Amino acid sequence: MSGSRPLISYVFPIYDEEGNIDLLHDQVDAAIATLDVDVEFVFVNDGSRDGSLDRLIGLSERDSRVVVVDLARNFGHQMAVTAGIDHAHGDAIIIMDSDLQDPPAVSLELIHEWQAGWDVVYAQRRSRRDGAFKRVTADVFYRILGAMSSVEIPRNTGDFRLIDRAVADQLRRYGEHSRFLRGMIAEIGFKQKAVLFDREARHSGSSGYPLRRMVKFAVDGITSFSAKPLQLISRAGLVVSGLALLGLMYAVGIKIFFPERVVEGWTFIVASVFLVGGLQLLLMGIIGTYVGRIYDEVKGRPLYGVQEVYRSGGPGLGRSSRQRRGRTTGRTTAPPSDIPDGDTTAER
């Protein structure tokens, strides 16, 4: 807290968003100025290739409330958000995309609901201005996830949400590398509420989520919260075995009761062999996906690495214009005990 005023931390993952940064900051700043709260802006540069970092550093020099976390390389959207939460000091933390598709005014509704006693307030899309392909694939993904997940994950939601400090502290105890934050937050529990909104079109630039990353993200979401793909393997095995048994019984019956007839159908047999072989490879791939996730986790490597943290002042970090981390990696399975909650940096 800052006096009697709550501190709200905004976390923005940045990847090649040079054309959006200043407008994003100005719009959020103008919106939050209507509330009696203190604010902190945490921008996480996720290995941007354009001039995003220079623009962010300039912004931090003009606004003491701005913190810039420069990751050592591109770690992906979910890890960038994780780093932002780790570096945020707020009593509540709002996660927003940096492409202005999440309207800043909606964040005020999230804050109002938080002040009313809700611990997690997630923005649920009533409509979205995306292409037909994106809308259809997103709908299919959430239907599959809802059918398979052991945790109830709200449909038509992204990472745009507010989480209370208590929720953020619990989230920091989760150390998995293949992260699906909206599912993790749903699993944590606490009092959660939806706020409906209409998602805007991207203001500038192109999406940092090409099809390849979207597929990986979907796989992470499903495998993080469901073992049903593994259970499907045994069911598929039963189905194939049953069909094979029926085929064998048919062939034996023909041989016994109609010995003069020859069981033909070599084309069918060859096709069946290839079908079963392909099914086996597919099922082995499902097993391999889960084994690969286990392999990533048991290595115990840090979640992310930080090149530098920039700020000109604000809560908790003093007033150096540029701070280099004494420790250049993010946490592993839990936040370091020697660093206060919400701060994984170490001043030199």
ChimeraX attribute file (.defattr): number of C-alpha atoms within 10 A of each C-alpha:
attribute: neighborCount
match mode: 1-to-1
recipient: residues
	/A:1	14
	/A:2	12
	/A:3	7
	/A:4	9
	/A:5	13
	/A:6	16
	/A:7	21
	/A:8	24
	/A:9	26
	/A:10	24
	/A:11	28
	/A:12	27
	/A:13	25
	/A:14	29
	/A:15	23
	/A:16	22
	/A:17	26
	/A:18	21
	/A:19	16
	/A:20	18
	/A:21	22
	/A:22	13
	/A:23	14
	/A:24	21
	/A:25	18
	/A:26	11
	/A:27	15
	/A:28	18
	/A:29	15
	/A:30	13
	/A:31	16
	/A:32	18
	/A:33	12
	/A:34	9
	/A:35	12
	/A:36	11
	/A:37	15
	/A:38	19
	/A:39	25
	/A:40	22
	/A:41	25
	/A:42	28
	/A:43	31
	/A:44	30
	/A:45	29
	/A:46	26
	/A:47	20
	/A:48	18
	/A:49	13
	/A:50	13
	/A:51	12
	/A:52	21
	/A:53	25
	/A:54	11
	/A:55	15
	/A:56	25
	/A:57	23
	/A:58	14
	/A:59	20
	/A:60	23
	/A:61	17
	/A:62	12
	/A:63	16
	/A:64	17
	/A:65	19
	/A:66	26
	/A:67	28
	/A:68	25
	/A:69	28
	/A:70	25
	/A:71	24
	/A:72	16
	/A:73	14
	/A:74	17
	/A:75	16
	/A:76	18
	/A:77	22
	/A:78	18
	/A:79	23
	/A:80	27
	/A:81	24
	/A:82	22
	/A:83	32
	/A:84	28
	/A:85	30
	/A:86	22
	/A:87	23
	/A:88	29
	/A:89	26
	/A:90	25
	/A:91	19
	/A:92	25
	/A:93	28
	/A:94	26
	/A:95	24
	/A:96	23
	/A:97	18
	/A:98	24
	/A:99	28
	/A:100	20
	/A:101	18
	/A:102	25
	/A:103	20
	/A:104	19
	/A:105	14
	/A:106	17
	/A:107	25
	/A:108	16
	/A:109	17
	/A:110	24
	/A:111	23
	/A:112	13
	/A:113	19
	/A:114	20
	/A:115	12
	/A:116	9
	/A:117	12
	/A:118	19
	/A:119	22
	/A:120	28
	/A:121	24
	/A:122	24
	/A:123	27
	/A:124	21
	/A:125	18
	/A:126	12
	/A:127	13
	/A:128	15
	/A:129	13
	/A:130	14
	/A:131	9
	/A:132	9
	/A:133	9
	/A:134	14
	/A:135	15
	/A:136	11
	/A:137	13
	/A:138	17
	/A:139	14
	/A:140	12
	/A:141	18
	/A:142	20
	/A:143	12
	/A:144	13
	/A:145	23
	/A:146	17
	/A:147	13
	/A:148	17
	/A:149	19
	/A:150	15
	/A:151	16
	/A:152	14
	/A:153	18
	/A:154	17
	/A:155	15
	/A:156	16
	/A:157	18
	/A:158	17
	/A:159	21
	/A:160	24
	/A:161	24
	/A:162	29
	/A:163	29
	/A:164	21
	/A:165	21
	/A:166	13
	/A:167	19
	/A:168	25
	/A:169	17
	/A:170	13
	/A:171	20
	/A:172	19
	/A:173	13
	/A:174	16
	/A:175	18
	/A:176	19
	/A:177	20
	/A:178	19
	/A:179	20
	/A:180	21
	/A:181	18
	/A:182	18
	/A:183	20
	/A:184	17
	/A:185	19
	/A:186	16
	/A:187	15
	/A:188	14
	/A:189	13
	/A:190	15
	/A:191	14
	/A:192	17
	/A:193	17
	/A:194	17
	/A:195	16
	/A:196	15
	/A:197	17
	/A:198	16
	/A:199	18
	/A:200	15
	/A:201	14
	/A:202	16
	/A:203	15
	/A:204	14
	/A:205	12
	/A:206	11
	/A:207	11
	/A:208	15
	/A:209	12
	/A:210	9
	/A:211	10
	/A:212	8
	/A:213	13
	/A:214	15
	/A:215	14
	/A:216	12
	/A:217	18
	/A:218	17
	/A:219	16
	/A:220	18
	/A:221	22
	/A:222	24
	/A:223	22
	/A:224	19
	/A:225	19
	/A:226	17
	/A:227	14
	/A:228	14
	/A:229	15
	/A:230	15
	/A:231	10
	/A:232	13
	/A:233	18
	/A:234	12
	/A:235	11
	/A:236	14
	/A:237	15
	/A:238	12
	/A:239	12
	/A:240	15
	/A:241	12
	/A:242	12
	/A:243	12
	/A:244	13
	/A:245	12
	/A:246	12
	/A:247	12
	/A:248	12
	/A:249	12
	/A:250	12
	/A:251	14
	/A:252	14
	/A:253	12
	/A:254	15
	/A:255	14
	/A:256	10
	/A:257	9
	/A:258	11
	/A:259	11
	/A:260	9
	/A:261	10
	/A:262	10
	/A:263	13
	/A:264	9
	/A:265	9
	/A:266	9
	/A:267	9
	/A:268	10
	/A:269	11
	/A:270	10
	/A:271	12
	/A:272	13
	/A:273	12
	/A:274	12
	/A:275	13
	/A:276	13
	/A:277	12
	/A:278	12
	/A:279	16
	/A:280	15
	/A:281	12
	/A:282	13
	/A:283	19
	/A:284	13
	/A:285	12
	/A:286	17
	/A:287	14
	/A:288	12
	/A:289	15
	/A:290	17
	/A:291	12
	/A:292	11
	/A:293	16
	/A:294	13
	/A:295	11
	/A:296	14
	/A:297	16
	/A:298	9
	/A:299	8
	/A:300	14
	/A:301	16
	/A:302	16
	/A:303	20
	/A:304	21
	/A:305	19
	/A:306	23
	/A:307	17
	/A:308	18
	/A:309	22
	/A:310	21
	/A:311	27
	/A:312	22
	/A:313	19
	/A:314	17
	/A:315	16
	/A:316	11
	/A:317	16
	/A:318	12
	/A:319	13
	/A:320	13
	/A:321	14
	/A:322	16
	/A:323	20
	/A:324	16
	/A:325	17
	/A:326	12
	/A:327	16
	/A:328	18
	/A:329	18
	/A:330	22
	/A:331	21
	/A:332	19
	/A:333	17
	/A:334	15
	/A:335	20
	/A:336	13
	/A:337	8
	/A:338	8
	/A:339	11
	/A:340	12
	/A:341	18
	/A:342	20
	/A:343	18
	/A:344	24
	/A:345	23
	/A:346	15
	/A:347	13
	/A:348	8
